[in-house]
Amino acid sequence: MKGTTHGGHRVVGEHWLSPRTINTIVGEVGRIHDLEVDGPERQLGTLRPHDARHTFAYRLSAASGHNRAELERRLGHANDRYLRLYTNPPEDIAAGWAEDL
């Protein structure tokens, strides 16, 4: 979605999309997807754009060998607290590690 920002809103064409509107749209996409697929294992559950940021950060951390400079550059955070927050494994992956013990 190409556009500019104005007052915290994404401007697309002549329309302004607030973060809340974007969250609502993405959430609705996930809900519609789940209605159309067979089996709970193929369902997405609640979709939130910010979850994609966490997934990206986690995967980038693993792929880059936990390269701090790359993480800081891509995520825009140099604070250890935020880097840890964004690079923690998703719950399903962490649960799998515990099960493997």
N, C-alpha and C positions, 0 to 999 in steps of 0.2 A: 504494500500500500504506500504509494509515493505521495508525499505531501509535505507541508510545512507545519510548524506549530505556532499557536497563538494563545497566550494565556493558559498554558497547560492543556490545550485541546489540540487534537490532530486535525488539520484542515485538509480535506480531500475534495478537490473540485471547489464547489461552493458550500460544502457541508462541513460543520465542525463536529468532531467526534470527541466527546469527553472520555476520560479513562473508564468511567462507569459504563458508558454506552459500549465501548469496545469490550469490556468484560461481559456485558449482557449478551452481545452478539456472539462472542466466542463460546459462552456458556450454552447458548441456544443451539449452536452448531453441534456441540457435544451431546446435548439432549436428543436432538433429531437423529444423530448418528446412532445412539444407543437404541432408539426405537426401531431402527431399520436393520440392525444386525441380529443374527441368531447366536444365542449363547452368551452368558455373562462374561466368559473369558475374552470375548472380542469387544466388550463394551469399554468405553473410555472413562465413564464417570464424569464428575464435574471438571470441565476444562477451564483453566485460568491462564491468561497470557503470561503472568509472572512465573508460573510453573515451568514454562519453556525456558525462561532465563536460568532457573536453577538447574534444569536438565542440561542446558548448554554448558554452564559453568562446571558442572560435575564431569561431563564428558571431555571438555577441554582440559580440565585438570589431569584427568587420566591420560589423555592422548599426548599432552605436552610434558609428561613426566613431572607434573606439579610445578611447572615453570612459573614462578611467582611474577616475573616481569610480564609474561604473556597474559596471565590472569588479570593483573592490575590494568594492563592496557585494554583488554577486551571488556572487562567488567566496569571499569571506571572507578574502582575502589583500591586503595592502598592499605586500608585498615585491616589488621588481622582478623578482627571480629567478623567483618563482612565477608572476607575471603573464606573463612571457615564456614560461615552460614551458607554461602552459595555453593561451596564445593563438598558439602556433606552428601553422602550417598542418599538416593531416594529410599523411602521406608521399605519398599519391597526388596530392594537389593540388600540393604542392611539386615533385614529379617532372614534372607537366604543365607547370609554369612553365619548368623547365629544358628540356623538349622544345620549347617554343615559341620559345626563343632560337635 
